Amino acid sequence: MGIYRSLSDSERESISAGVALAGHLAGSDGFPDLVDVQALYDALLPDLTRPHAATEALGYAFGNLLLEQTWLCWAMMLDDEFGDEVAIVVRDRALGCSPLSMMRHRLEDGEPCDLAELLDATVRRLRQLGQQAASA
């Protein structure tokens, strides 16, 4: 469980700009879909000098895919130890995930990843945790 707050307007603009950058990097005309996000991940994976902005854009785009679930939303996770980070959270619950960290850590580890599987697993886990929190 974490502590989350709503995003500021500038934070929302940063997310939108990141998603748009991911679409541009993936060669998409609009918001990147799962195929675009996977292509961007695969292109960044072998590039050890990958720009930080590209990695962040990938995380924003992956998070945007999670928002297909209407019970999820963007928020800011507050963490005194590691620093605040944009997150995807279960509405009305103090739980979520950090798509930017998810992508960054996998890329840093040089880990090939099927993002469709990761997306499904993340949604399932957040749903499970949300249901457990609701019944507690």
Rosetta blueprint (number, residue, H / E / L):
1 M L
2 G L
3 I E
4 Y E
5 R E
6 S L
7 L L
8 S L
9 D H
10 S H
11 E H
12 R H
13 E H
14 S H
15 I H
16 S H
17 A H
18 G H
19 V H
20 A H
21 L H
22 A H
23 G H
24 H H
25 L H
26 A H
27 G L
28 S L
29 D L
30 G L
31 F L
32 P L
33 D L
34 L H
35 V H
36 D H
37 V H
38 Q H
39 A H
40 L H
41 Y H
42 D H
43 A H
44 L H
45 L L
46 P L
47 D L
48 L L
49 T L
50 R L
51 P L
52 H H
53 A H
54 A H
55 T H
56 E H
57 A H
58 L H
59 G H
60 Y H
61 A H
62 F H
63 G H
64 N H
65 L H
66 L H
67 L L
68 E L
69 Q L
70 T L
71 W L
72 L E
73 C E
74 W E
75 A E
76 M E
77 M E
78 L E
79 D L
80 D L
81 E L
82 F L
83 G L
84 D L
85 E E
86 V E
87 A E
88 I E
89 V E
90 V E
91 R L
92 D L
93 R L
94 A L
95 L L
96 G E
97 C E
98 S L
99 P H
100 L H
101 S H
102 M H
103 M H
104 R H
105 H H
106 R H
107 L H
108 E H
109 D L
110 G L
111 E L
112 P L
113 C L
114 D L
115 L H
116 A H
117 E H
118 L H
119 L H
120 D H
121 A H
122 T H
123 V H
124 R H
125 R H
126 L H
127 R H
128 Q H
129 L H
130 G H
131 Q H
132 Q H
133 A H
134 A H
135 S H
136 A L
